[in-house]
Amino acid sequence: MKNIVLTVACKSTRGIVAAISGYLADKGCNIVDSSQFDDLDTGMFFMRISFISEAGASEAEIAKDFSAIAAPFDMNFEFHSSEKRMKVLLMVSRFGHCLNDLLYRWKIGALPIDIVGVVSNHFDYQKVVVNHDIPFHYIRVTKENKPQAEAQLLDLVSQTGTELIVLARYMQVLSDKLCRQMSGKIINIHHSFLPSFKGANPYKQAYERGVKLIGATAHYVTADLDEGPIIEQDTARITHAQSGDDYVSIGRDVESQVLARAIHAHIHHRTFINGNRTVVFPASPGSYASERMG
């Protein structure tokens, strides 16, 4: 029996959980995992429920009458089948560590997504991408042609049915218009030295200042550069004995892991944008393996 996920966001009030669980029980469903969060600051309620239909009903059949339950609570809700893989478009420039890591995880089944293509403003990774039987799209970006380049990107998103864009060290700033149009559907990765170490060679700057923690942050992209809601972060400890090259190597490793975990959370519908923050429900014990294999 396949898992189905229901996500809910609405104003917090009494009776939400009872209404949802009662509805699923009436539909012959068994809840296998449930997470919820009440934000006392905003008054918002978030919930993710994973369940199976013991009657073998489809996602559409179960969802058909749910609007009547959702209406009194003004719920934003979605049903997702575990059999449907999210269509993801990767974007990269000249640093390939995150791209290569994602391609490997995808290849071994650790990241259950459909990679519909890789976009780059350089040709550095064309061969790598093509060797994975994934379409490679070169979109040249300059100050003069940026609107045309973004129009080309949006055409590609439409043609491929892209549901998520991942900036795997794509080094071009996206326009406000594109960020708004794809709100909540673009994930970026960057080092966590901002704003202390902006510009070129942040790891070199960190080395010269004797930084003891190297970090990375994955976040949703907004019009405010590198200030979107944070999905995932991590750090690695550094000692005085490590070189500038060590900083780069360790930093890239952390970036790759953080980005992969952020994508994993998003594609399994465990993330909710909550104003300038996110609610990210962890994978419960025993559920990670099934999520990993889709």
C-alpha positions, -999 to +999 in steps of 0.1 A: +000+000+000+014+034-010+018+063+014-001+095+009+008+128+025-016+155+036-002+189+044-023+216+061-017+253+071-043+275+086-050+297+116-048+278+148-081+268+165-097+239+183-109+209+164-085+208+135-067+175+143-100+158+153-116+169+120-087+156+099-082+123+117-120+117+118-122+123+080-093+099+073-108+072+095-141+075+078-123+070+044-107+038+057-072+053+062-046+045+088-023+073+099+013+061+100+031+094+109+019+128+120+036+161+129+020+194+139+031+228+151+013+258+166+032+290+161+021+311+192+036+342+177+017+342+144-013+321+154-007+297+125-011+259+126+009+235+104+004+198+100+018+169+080+001+135+080+014+104+063-012+077+059-022+046+039-056+036+026-065+002+039-093+001+013-069+008-016-085+041-024-065+065-046-052+099-036-079+116-057-107+095-041-095+104-006-091+141-014-125+144-032-146+154-002-119+170+020-129+206+010-159+203+032-136+196+062-112+223+052-137+251+046-147+259+082-110+263+091-100+281+060-072+255+054-046+255+027-041+218+021-025+195-004-025+157-009+006+141-023+012+105-034+045+089-025+046+074-060+049+108-077+084+121-079+089+159-079+103+174-112+135+193-103+156+216-125+192+220-113+212+252-120+250+255-117+278+278-127+315+268-122+316+251-088+304+215-093+306+200-058+269+203-051+258+193-086+280+161-085+267+153-050+231+156-061+236+136-093+252+108-072+224+107-046+199+107-074+216+079-093+217+056-062+181+064-052+189+084-021+172+115-036+140+103-052+134+131-078+130+134-115+158+157-127+143+173-158+174+191-168+205+211-157+209+248-166+242+266-166+257+298-178+289+279-186+298+246-204+320+232-176+296+204-166+279+197-199+297+163-203+290+153-167+253+160-171+250+144-206+267+113-193+239+109-168+214+110-197+200+144-184+193+173-207+219+201-205+208+237-212+233+265-217+217+299-210+242+327-214+236+355-190+250+391-193+238+424-179+224+432-213+205+400-220+193+390-184+156+396-191+158+374-222+178+347-203+152+346-176+124+343-201+143+314-217+145+298-182+108+302-175+100+287-209+121+257-199+103+255-165+070+254-183+080+229-210+095+205-184+068+209-158+095+219-132+081+220-097+114+229-079+145+248-090+177+241-071+206+266-073+235+242-069+260+270-067+245+290-095+263+323-093+238+347-110+213+368-090+177+361-100+154+390-107+127+401-082+101+391-108+114+356-112+117+352-074+081+362-069+068+340-097+086+310-083+081+318-047+086+288-024+099+268-054+136+278-055+162+265-031+197+280-028+228+271-010+256+294+003+283+295+029+272+308+063+299+335+065+274+362+053+275+390+060+310+389+075+327+375+044+310+387+013+324+387-022+351+365-037+370+338-018+349+337+014+368+306+026+401+325+021+388+354+041+376+330+069+410+314+070+428+347+073+405+356+102+410+323+120+374+312+118+368+280+139+334+270+125+326+266+088+289+265+079+264+263+051+228+275+048+201+263+024+171+286+020+142+295-002+150+322-026+133+356-023+139+390-038+161+398-008+195+383-017+204+354+006+178+363+031+150+339+023+135+315+048+161+290+061+154+253+055+186+236+067+220+246+082+251+228+095+286+235+106+320+218+108+347+227+134+381+239+122+414+240+140+444+263+137+463+234+121+442+233+090+451+252+058+431+275+035+426+245+011+412+225+040+387+253+046+375+251+010+373+213+010+354+211+043+331+240+034+322+224+001+314+191+018+291+209+043+274+228+015+267+196-004+252+178+026+230+208+037+216+213+002+208+176-001+189+176+032+170+207+023+159+192-010+150+160+008+127+178+032+111+198+005+103+170-019+087+150+010+065+180+019+080+185+053+087+222+049+062+251+054+070+288+048+060+307+079+066+344+071+104+349+071+109+315+087+102+279+080+086+250+098+105+219+089+092+186+103+119+160+107+116+125+091+104+102+119+123+071+129+115+043+104+101+067+078+134+079+063+141+047+044+107+047+027+111+084+019+146+078+006+134+051-019+103+071-028 
